[in-house]
Amino acid sequence: MLIKFQFIKKRIVEKHEIYFSSKVDFQEAKYNFYISLQKSKMIINYLQNSNIGITKTKLSRAIKMHINTLSKYLNILIKINIINKEKIDNQMLYFLEEKFLIQSG
């Protein structure tokens, strides 16, 4: 009924149906979907408490997440501009984007 009268929209993201206000664009809805996932929250929370970058291996051990699962979520969070990666001294380090730190704090 809400979809029929265009109060909300329905889209598929990563094999999940997401419902969101018709006033919100799809990119924002997708952004909210990804940051609401438990695994994304674990990564974001850990990086908020670390002001220095961290390697994927150390992050995987710290939050007890398989490296392949972590890679999937890091790539998603990089794509939506929450996490940044930088190569420093032959190591790929992951950081939260500054603008995300400002939004969260």
The first five atom37 places (N, CA, C, CB, O) and aatype in JSON, in Angstrom:
{
  "aatype": [12, 10, 9, 11, 13, 5, 13, 9, 11, 11, 1, 9, 19, 6, 11, 8, 6, 9, 18, 13, 15, 15, 11, 19, 3, 13, 5, 6, 0, 11, 18, 2, 13, 18, 9, 15, 10, 5, 11, 15, 11, 12, 9, 9, 2, 18, 10, 5, 2, 15, 2, 9, 7, 9, 16, 11, 16, 11, 10, 15, 1, 0, 9, 11, 12, 8, 9, 2, 16, 10, 15, 11, 18, 10, 2, 9, 10, 9, 11, 9, 2, 9, 9, 2, 11, 6, 11, 9, 3, 2, 5, 12, 10, 18, 13, 10, 6, 6, 11, 13, 10, 9, 5, 15, 7],
  "atom_mask": [
    [1, 1, 1, 1, 1],
    [1, 1, 1, 1, 1],
    [1, 1, 1, 1, 1],
    [1, 1, 1, 1, 1],
    [1, 1, 1, 1, 1],
    [1, 1, 1, 1, 1],
    [1, 1, 1, 1, 1],
    [1, 1, 1, 1, 1],
    [1, 1, 1, 1, 1],
    [1, 1, 1, 1, 1],
    [1, 1, 1, 1, 1],
    [1, 1, 1, 1, 1],
    [1, 1, 1, 1, 1],
    [1, 1, 1, 1, 1],
    [1, 1, 1, 1, 1],
    [1, 1, 1, 1, 1],
    [1, 1, 1, 1, 1],
    [1, 1, 1, 1, 1],
    [1, 1, 1, 1, 1],
    [1, 1, 1, 1, 1],
    [1, 1, 1, 1, 1],
    [1, 1, 1, 1, 1],
    [1, 1, 1, 1, 1],
    [1, 1, 1, 1, 1],
    [1, 1, 1, 1, 1],
    [1, 1, 1, 1, 1],
    [1, 1, 1, 1, 1],
    [1, 1, 1, 1, 1],
    [1, 1, 1, 1, 1],
    [1, 1, 1, 1, 1],
    [1, 1, 1, 1, 1],
    [1, 1, 1, 1, 1],
    [1, 1, 1, 1, 1],
    [1, 1, 1, 1, 1],
    [1, 1, 1, 1, 1],
    [1, 1, 1, 1, 1],
    [1, 1, 1, 1, 1],
    [1, 1, 1, 1, 1],
    [1, 1, 1, 1, 1],
    [1, 1, 1, 1, 1],
    [1, 1, 1, 1, 1],
    [1, 1, 1, 1, 1],
    [1, 1, 1, 1, 1],
    [1, 1, 1, 1, 1],
    [1, 1, 1, 1, 1],
    [1, 1, 1, 1, 1],
    [1, 1, 1, 1, 1],
    [1, 1, 1, 1, 1],
    [1, 1, 1, 1, 1],
    [1, 1, 1, 1, 1],
    [1, 1, 1, 1, 1],
    [1, 1, 1, 1, 1],
    [1, 1, 1, 0, 1],
    [1, 1, 1, 1, 1],
    [1, 1, 1, 1, 1],
    [1, 1, 1, 1, 1],
    [1, 1, 1, 1, 1],
    [1, 1, 1, 1, 1],
    [1, 1, 1, 1, 1],
    [1, 1, 1, 1, 1],
    [1, 1, 1, 1, 1],
    [1, 1, 1, 1, 1],
    [1, 1, 1, 1, 1],
    [1, 1, 1, 1, 1],
    [1, 1, 1, 1, 1],
    [1, 1, 1, 1, 1],
    [1, 1, 1, 1, 1],
    [1, 1, 1, 1, 1],
    [1, 1, 1, 1, 1],
    [1, 1, 1, 1, 1],
    [1, 1, 1, 1, 1],
    [1, 1, 1, 1, 1],
    [1, 1, 1, 1, 1],
    [1, 1, 1, 1, 1],
    [1, 1, 1, 1, 1],
    [1, 1, 1, 1, 1],
    [1, 1, 1, 1, 1],
    [1, 1, 1, 1, 1],
    [1, 1, 1, 1, 1],
    [1, 1, 1, 1, 1],
    [1, 1, 1, 1, 1],
    [1, 1, 1, 1, 1],
    [1, 1, 1, 1, 1],
    [1, 1, 1, 1, 1],
    [1, 1, 1, 1, 1],
    [1, 1, 1, 1, 1],
    [1, 1, 1, 1, 1],
    [1, 1, 1, 1, 1],
    [1, 1, 1, 1, 1],
    [1, 1, 1, 1, 1],
    [1, 1, 1, 1, 1],
    [1, 1, 1, 1, 1],
    [1, 1, 1, 1, 1],
    [1, 1, 1, 1, 1],
    [1, 1, 1, 1, 1],
    [1, 1, 1, 1, 1],
    [1, 1, 1, 1, 1],
    [1, 1, 1, 1, 1],
    [1, 1, 1, 1, 1],
    [1, 1, 1, 1, 1],
    [1, 1, 1, 1, 1],
    [1, 1, 1, 1, 1],
    [1, 1, 1, 1, 1],
    [1, 1, 1, 1, 1],
    [1, 1, 1, 0, 1]
  ],
  "atom_positions": [
    [[0.82, -1.19, 0.0], [0.0, 0.0, 0.0], [0.88, 1.26, 0.0], [-0.94, -0.01, 1.21], [0.64, 2.19, -0.78]],
    [[1.88, 1.29, 0.88], [2.77, 2.45, 0.93], [3.56, 2.61, -0.36], [3.72, 2.35, 2.12], [3.82, 3.72, -0.82]],
    [[3.93, 1.48, -0.95], [4.66, 1.52, -2.23], [3.72, 1.98, -3.34], [5.28, 0.13, -2.57], [4.09, 2.8, -4.18]],
    [[2.52, 1.45, -3.32], [1.54, 1.79, -4.35], [1.28, 3.29, -4.41], [0.22, 1.05, -4.09], [1.18, 3.86, -5.49]],
    [[1.19, 3.93, -3.25], [0.95, 5.37, -3.21], [2.23, 6.19, -3.13], [0.07, 5.71, -2.03], [2.2, 7.4, -2.89]],
    [[3.35, 5.53, -3.35], [4.68, 6.14, -3.45], [5.11, 6.9, -2.2], [4.7, 7.07, -4.61], [5.78, 7.93, -2.29]],
    [[4.72, 6.38, -1.02], [5.24, 6.92, 0.23], [6.62, 6.35, 0.51], [4.28, 6.6, 1.4], [7.48, 7.01, 1.1]],
    [[6.83, 5.11, 0.06], [8.14, 4.48, 0.2], [8.52, 3.82, -1.12], [8.14, 3.44, 1.35], [7.69, 3.59, -1.99]],
    [[9.82, 3.53, -1.24], [10.35, 2.83, -2.41], [10.97, 1.51, -1.94], [11.4, 3.7, -3.17], [11.34, 1.36, -0.78]],
    [[11.07, 0.58, -2.86], [11.69, -0.71, -2.57], [12.74, -0.97, -3.64], [10.63, -1.86, -2.53], [12.46, -0.85, -4.83]],
    [[13.94, -1.34, -3.21], [15.03, -1.69, -4.13], [15.77, -2.9, -3.57], [16.0, -0.49, -4.33], [15.63, -3.23, -2.39]],
    [[16.55, -3.54, -4.42], [17.36, -4.69, -4.03], [18.82, -4.24, -3.92], [17.21, -5.86, -5.04], [19.37, -3.65, -4.85]],
    [[19.44, -4.54, -2.78], [20.86, -4.26, -2.55], [21.48, -5.51, -1.96], [21.07, -3.01, -1.61], [21.05, -5.98, -0.9]],
    [[22.48, -6.05, -2.64], [23.16, -7.25, -2.14], [22.17, -8.36, -1.77], [24.02, -6.89, -0.93], [22.28, -8.95, -0.69]],
    [[21.23, -8.63, -2.64], [20.22, -9.67, -2.45], [19.27, -9.41, -1.28], [20.89, -10.99, -2.24], [18.59, -10.33, -0.82]],
    [[19.2, -8.18, -0.81], [18.3, -7.78, 0.27], [17.33, -6.73, -0.26], [19.09, -7.24, 1.5], [17.72, -5.83, -0.99]],
    [[16.09, -6.87, 0.12], [15.12, -5.83, -0.21], [15.25, -4.73, 0.83], [13.66, -6.41, -0.25], [15.21, -4.98, 2.03]],
    [[15.41, -3.51, 0.36], [15.44, -2.38, 1.29], [14.27, -1.47, 0.96], [16.8, -1.61, 1.21], [13.92, -1.27, -0.21]],
    [[13.67, -0.93, 1.99], [12.55, -0.01, 1.86], [12.99, 1.33, 2.44], [11.26, -0.55, 2.58], [13.61, 1.39, 3.5]],
    [[12.66, 2.4, 1.74], [13.08, 3.72, 2.19], [12.08, 4.77, 1.71], [14.5, 4.05, 1.69], [11.32, 4.55, 0.77]],
    [[12.12, 5.9, 2.36], [11.2, 6.99, 2.04], [11.36, 7.42, 0.59], [11.45, 8.19, 2.98], [12.47, 7.41, 0.04]],
    [[10.26, 7.78, -0.03], [10.32, 8.25, -1.42], [11.04, 9.6, -1.52], [8.91, 8.36, -2.0], [11.4, 10.03, -2.62]],
    [[11.25, 10.26, -0.38], [11.95, 11.55, -0.36], [13.47, 11.37, -0.35], [11.51, 12.36, 0.85], [14.21, 12.33, -0.55]],
    [[13.92, 10.14, -0.12], [15.35, 9.84, -0.04], [15.8, 9.23, -1.36], [15.66, 8.88, 1.16], [15.12, 8.36, -1.91]],
    [[16.96, 9.69, -1.87], [17.44, 9.08, -3.11], [18.07, 7.72, -2.82], [18.46, 10.01, -3.81], [18.45, 7.42, -1.68]],
    [[18.18, 6.91, -3.85], [18.65, 5.54, -3.71], [20.07, 5.46, -3.14], [18.6, 4.83, -5.04], [20.35, 4.58, -2.33]],
    [[20.95, 6.36, -3.55], [22.34, 6.33, -3.07], [22.39, 6.52, -1.55], [23.18, 7.41, -3.77], [23.15, 5.85, -0.86]],
    [[21.59, 7.43, -1.03], [21.55, 7.65, 0.41], [20.97, 6.44, 1.14], [20.72, 8.91, 0.73], [21.44, 6.07, 2.21]],
    [[19.96, 5.84, 0.55], [19.36, 4.63, 1.15], [20.37, 3.49, 1.17], [18.09, 4.2, 0.36], [20.46, 2.76, 2.15]],
    [[21.13, 3.36, 0.1], [22.15, 2.31, 0.03], [23.25, 2.57, 1.06], [22.75, 2.23, -1.4], [23.72, 1.65, 1.72]],
    [[23.66, 3.82, 1.19], [24.65, 4.23, 2.18], [24.17, 3.84, 3.59], [24.91, 5.76, 2.1], [24.91, 3.23, 4.36]],
    [[22.93, 4.19, 3.91], [22.36, 3.87, 5.22], [22.25, 2.37, 5.44], [20.99, 4.5, 5.37], [22.46, 1.88, 6.54]],
    [[21.92, 1.64, 4.38], [21.85, 0.18, 4.48], [23.22, -0.4, 4.86], [21.37, -0.43, 3.14], [23.31, -1.2, 5.79]],
    [[24.26, 0.02, 4.16], [25.58, -0.55, 4.41], [26.12, -0.19, 5.8], [26.55, -0.07, 3.36], [26.71, -1.04, 6.46]],
    [[25.93, 1.04, 6.24], [26.48, 1.38, 7.55], [25.65, 0.81, 8.69], [26.56, 2.89, 7.7], [26.1, 0.8, 9.83]],
    [[24.46, 0.32, 8.38], [23.64, -0.29, 9.43], [23.95, -1.77, 9.63], [22.18, -0.12, 9.11], [23.51, -2.37, 10.61]],
    [[24.7, -2.37, 8.71], [25.05, -3.78, 8.84], [25.99, -4.0, 10.02], [25.7, -4.3, 7.54], [26.88, -3.19, 10.26]],
    [[25.78, -5.07, 10.75], [26.56, -5.35, 11.96], [28.07, -5.4, 11.67], [26.11, -6.68, 12.57], [28.86, -4.86, 12.45]],
    [[28.46, -6.03, 10.58], [29.89, -6.14, 10.28], [30.49, -4.79, 9.92], [30.12, -7.13, 9.13], [31.63, -4.5, 10.28]],
    [[29.73, -3.97, 9.22], [30.2, -2.62, 8.92], [30.37, -1.82, 10.2], [29.22, -1.89, 7.97], [31.36, -1.11, 10.37]],
    [[29.41, -1.96, 11.11], [29.48, -1.25, 12.39], [30.72, -1.68, 13.18], [28.22, -1.51, 13.21], [31.38, -0.84, 13.8]],
    [[31.04, -2.97, 13.16], [32.23, -3.45, 13.87], [33.49, -2.79, 13.33], [32.34, -4.98, 13.77], [34.35, -2.35, 14.09]],
    [[33.59, -2.72, 12.02], [34.77, -2.12, 11.38], [34.84, -0.62, 11.7], [34.72, -2.33, 9.84], [35.89, -0.12, 12.1]],
    [[33.73, 0.07, 11.54], [33.69, 1.51, 11.79], [34.01, 1.82, 13.24], [32.3, 2.08, 11.43], [34.81, 2.72, 13.52]],
    [[33.41, 1.1, 14.17], [33.67, 1.33, 15.59], [35.14, 1.11, 15.95], [32.8, 0.43, 16.45], [35.72, 1.86, 16.72]],
    [[35.72, 0.07, 15.38], [37.13, -0.18, 15.67], [37.99, 0.96, 15.12], [37.58, -1.53, 15.07], [38.9, 1.44, 15.81]],
    [[37.73, 1.39, 13.92], [38.53, 2.45, 13.31], [38.31, 3.8, 13.99], [38.21, 2.57, 11.83], [39.2, 4.65, 13.97]],
    [[37.14, 4.02, 14.58], [36.9, 5.27, 15.32], [37.79, 5.34, 16.56], [35.42, 5.38, 15.73], [38.18, 6.43, 16.99]],
    [[38.11, 4.2, 17.12], [38.95, 4.17, 18.32], [40.43, 4.1, 17.99], [38.57, 3.0, 19.18], [41.27, 4.07, 18.89]],
    [[40.75, 4.09, 16.72], [42.15, 4.01, 16.3], [42.45, 5.21, 15.39], [42.45, 2.66, 15.56], [41.95, 5.28, 14.27]],
    [[43.26, 6.14, 15.89], [43.57, 7.31, 15.07], [44.71, 7.07, 14.1], [43.9, 8.47, 15.96], [44.98, 7.9, 13.24]],
    [[45.37, 5.92, 14.23], [46.39, 5.54, 13.25], [45.8, 4.46, 12.37], [47.72, 5.05, 13.94], [44.89, 3.75, 12.8]],
    [[46.29, 4.33, 11.18], [45.77, 3.32, 10.27], [46.06, 1.91, 10.75], [0.0, 0.0, 0.0], [46.88, 1.7, 11.64]],
    [[45.39, 0.95, 10.16], [45.58, -0.44, 10.53], [45.56, -1.29, 9.27], [44.48, -0.91, 11.53], [44.84, -1.0, 8.31]],
    [[46.35, -2.34, 9.28], [46.36, -3.26, 8.14], [45.13, -4.16, 8.2], [47.65, -4.1, 8.12], [44.5, -4.32, 9.24]],
    [[44.82, -4.74, 7.06], [43.67, -5.63, 6.97], [43.85, -6.85, 7.88], [43.47, -6.08, 5.52], [42.89, -7.29, 8.52]],
    [[45.06, -7.39, 7.95], [45.33, -8.56, 8.78], [45.12, -8.25, 10.26], [46.76, -9.07, 8.55], [44.48, -9.01, 10.98]],
    [[45.67, -7.13, 10.72], [45.52, -6.75, 12.13], [44.06, -6.45, 12.46], [46.39, -5.53, 12.46], [43.58, -6.81, 13.54]],
    [[43.36, -5.79, 11.55], [41.96, -5.49, 11.76], [41.14, -6.78, 11.83], [41.43, -4.57, 10.64], [40.24, -6.92, 12.67]],
    [[41.46, -7.71, 10.96], [40.78, -9.01, 10.94], [40.92, -9.72, 12.29], [41.33, -9.88, 9.82], [39.95, -10.26, 12.82]],
    [[42.11, -9.72, 12.81], [42.35, -10.36, 14.11], [41.67, -9.6, 15.25], [43.86, -10.46, 14.39], [41.1, -10.21, 16.16]],
    [[41.74, -8.29, 15.19], [41.2, -7.47, 16.28], [39.69, -7.61, 16.43], [41.55, -6.0, 16.04], [39.17, -7.66, 17.54]],
    [[38.99, -7.68, 15.31], [37.53, -7.78, 15.39], [37.03, -9.2, 15.15], [36.89, -6.83, 14.38], [35.82, -9.45, 15.08]],
    [[37.97, -10.13, 15.02], [37.65, -11.56, 14.85], [36.7, -11.8, 13.67], [37.02, -12.12, 16.14], [35.65, -12.42, 13.8]],
    [[37.12, -11.29, 12.52], [36.35, -11.46, 11.29], [37.27, -12.09, 10.25], [35.76, -10.08, 10.78], [38.43, -11.7, 10.12]],
    [[36.76, -13.06, 9.51], [37.57, -13.72, 8.48], [38.06, -12.67, 7.48], [36.74, -14.83, 7.75], [37.35, -11.72, 7.16]],
    [[39.27, -12.84, 7.01], [39.92, -11.86, 6.13], [39.12, -11.62, 4.85], [41.32, -12.32, 5.79], [39.06, -10.5, 4.36]],
    [[38.51, -12.68, 4.3], [37.72, -12.51, 3.07], [36.45, -11.71, 3.34], [37.36, -13.88, 2.48], [36.05, -10.88, 2.52]],
    [[35.81, -11.96, 4.46], [34.62, -11.2, 4.84], [35.0, -9.74, 5.07], [33.95, -11.8, 6.1], [34.31, -8.83, 4.62]],
    [[36.09, -9.54, 5.78], [36.57, -8.19, 6.05], [36.86, -7.45, 4.73], [37.83, -8.23, 6.93], [36.49, -6.29, 4.58]],
    [[37.5, -8.12, 3.8], [37.81, -7.51, 2.5], [36.55, -7.05, 1.79], [38.58, -8.5, 1.61], [36.51, -5.96, 1.21]],
    [[35.52, -7.87, 1.83], [34.25, -7.52, 1.2], [33.7, -6.23, 1.8], [33.22, -8.67, 1.36], [33.33, -5.31, 1.06]],
    [[33.66, -6.15, 3.12], [33.09, -4.97, 3.78], [34.0, -3.76, 3.65], [32.84, -5.26, 5.24], [33.5, -2.64, 3.52]],
    [[35.3, -3.94, 3.68], [36.21, -2.8, 3.47], [36.0, -2.22, 2.08], [37.69, -3.24, 3.65], [35.95, -1.0, 1.92]],
    [[35.89, -3.08, 1.07], [35.68, -2.58, -0.3], [34.37, -1.81, -0.42], [35.68, -3.75, -1.29], [34.31, -0.79, -1.1]],
    [[33.33, -2.29, 0.23], [32.05, -1.57, 0.22], [32.19, -0.23, 0.9], [30.95, -2.4, 0.9], [31.73, 0.79, 0.38]],
    [[32.83, -0.21, 2.08], [32.98, 1.04, 2.84], [33.9, 2.03, 2.14], [33.52, 0.74, 4.24], [33.74, 3.24, 2.29]],
    [[34.86, 1.53, 1.37], [35.72, 2.41, 0.57], [34.89, 3.01, -0.57], [36.95, 1.63, 0.0], [34.98, 4.2, -0.87]],
    [[34.08, 2.17, -1.19], [33.27, 2.61, -2.33], [32.27, 3.71, -1.93], [32.52, 1.43, -2.92], [31.98, 4.59, -2.74]],
    [[31.75, 3.65, -0.71], [30.79, 4.67, -0.28], [31.47, 5.78, 0.55], [29.67, 4.02, 0.54], [30.8, 6.56, 1.23]],
    [[32.79, 5.84, 0.47], [33.59, 6.93, 1.06], [33.51, 7.04, 2.57], [33.17, 8.22, 0.47], [33.48, 8.15, 3.11]],
    [[33.49, 5.92, 3.25], [33.56, 5.93, 4.71], [34.98, 5.6, 5.15], [32.56, 4.92, 5.32], [35.48, 6.13, 6.15]],
    [[35.62, 4.73, 4.4], [36.99, 4.32, 4.72], [37.91, 4.7, 3.58], [37.07, 2.79, 5.01], [37.52, 4.67, 2.41]],
    [[39.12, 5.04, 3.94], [40.15, 5.38, 2.98], [41.3, 4.41, 3.17], [40.63, 6.86, 3.14], [41.58, 4.0, 4.3]],
    [[41.97, 4.03, 2.1], [43.16, 3.19, 2.25], [44.35, 3.91, 1.64], [42.97, 1.8, 1.57], [44.25, 4.58, 0.62]],
    [[45.48, 3.75, 2.32], [46.72, 4.41, 1.91], [47.86, 3.43, 2.03], [46.99, 5.67, 2.76], [47.93, 2.66, 2.98]],
    [[48.76, 3.47, 1.06], [49.94, 2.63, 1.13], [51.05, 3.44, 1.8], [50.38, 2.14, -0.29], [51.48, 4.47, 1.29]],
    [[51.49, 2.95, 2.95], [52.55, 3.61, 3.72], [53.59, 2.56, 4.08], [51.97, 4.31, 5.01], [53.27, 1.56, 4.71]],
    [[54.83, 2.8, 3.68], [55.93, 1.88, 3.97], [55.59, 0.43, 3.59], [56.31, 1.96, 5.44], [55.71, -0.47, 4.42]],
    [[55.17, 0.22, 2.37], [54.83, -1.12, 1.85], [53.68, -1.8, 2.57], [56.03, -2.0, 1.94], [53.52, -3.01, 2.45]],
    [[52.88, -1.06, 3.31], [51.7, -1.63, 3.96], [50.48, -0.83, 3.54], [51.87, -1.62, 5.52], [50.51, 0.4, 3.46]],
    [[49.4, -1.55, 3.28], [48.14, -0.89, 2.98], [47.41, -0.67, 4.3], [47.26, -1.74, 1.97], [47.05, -1.63, 4.99]],
    [[47.21, 0.6, 4.64], [46.56, 0.94, 5.9], [45.17, 1.5, 5.63], [47.41, 1.95, 6.7], [44.93, 2.18, 4.64]],
    [[44.26, 1.2, 6.54], [42.87, 1.63, 6.42], [42.55, 2.63, 7.52], [41.91, 0.42, 6.49], [42.92, 2.45, 8.68]],
    [[41.85, 3.7, 7.13], [41.48, 4.79, 8.03], [40.01, 5.15, 7.79], [42.4, 6.05, 7.81], [39.47, 4.89, 6.71]],
    [[39.38, 5.73, 8.79], [38.06, 6.33, 8.56], [38.27, 7.67, 7.88], [37.27, 6.5, 9.9], [39.21, 8.39, 8.2]],
    [[37.4, 8.0, 6.96], [37.45, 9.31, 6.31], [37.16, 10.38, 7.37], [36.43, 9.39, 5.13], [36.34, 10.17, 8.26]],
    [[37.83, 11.5, 7.25], [37.64, 12.59, 8.22], [36.19, 13.05, 8.31], [38.52, 13.77, 7.85], [35.68, 13.31, 9.4]],
    [[35.54, 13.15, 7.15], [34.16, 13.63, 7.16], [33.25, 12.67, 7.93], [33.65, 13.81, 5.73], [32.25, 13.1, 8.51]],
    [[33.58, 11.39, 7.93], [32.78, 10.43, 8.69], [33.03, 10.58, 10.18], [33.09, 8.98, 8.24], [32.11, 10.43, 10.98]],
    [[34.26, 10.88, 10.55], [34.56, 11.12, 11.96], [33.79, 12.33, 12.47], [36.07, 11.32, 12.16], [33.3, 12.33, 13.6]],
    [[33.68, 13.36, 11.65], [32.95, 14.57, 12.04], [31.48, 14.25, 12.2], [33.16, 15.69, 11.01], [30.85, 14.72, 13.15]],
    [[30.89, 13.47, 11.28], [29.47, 13.1, 11.37], [29.19, 12.28, 12.61], [29.04, 12.33, 10.13], [28.14, 12.43, 13.23]],
    [[30.13, 11.4, 12.97], [29.91, 10.49, 14.08], [30.14, 11.16, 15.42], [30.81, 9.29, 13.95], [29.53, 10.78, 16.42]],
    [[31.0, 12.14, 15.45], [31.38, 12.72, 16.74], [30.54, 13.83, 17.1], [0.0, 0.0, 0.0], [30.73, 14.43, 18.15]]
  ]
}
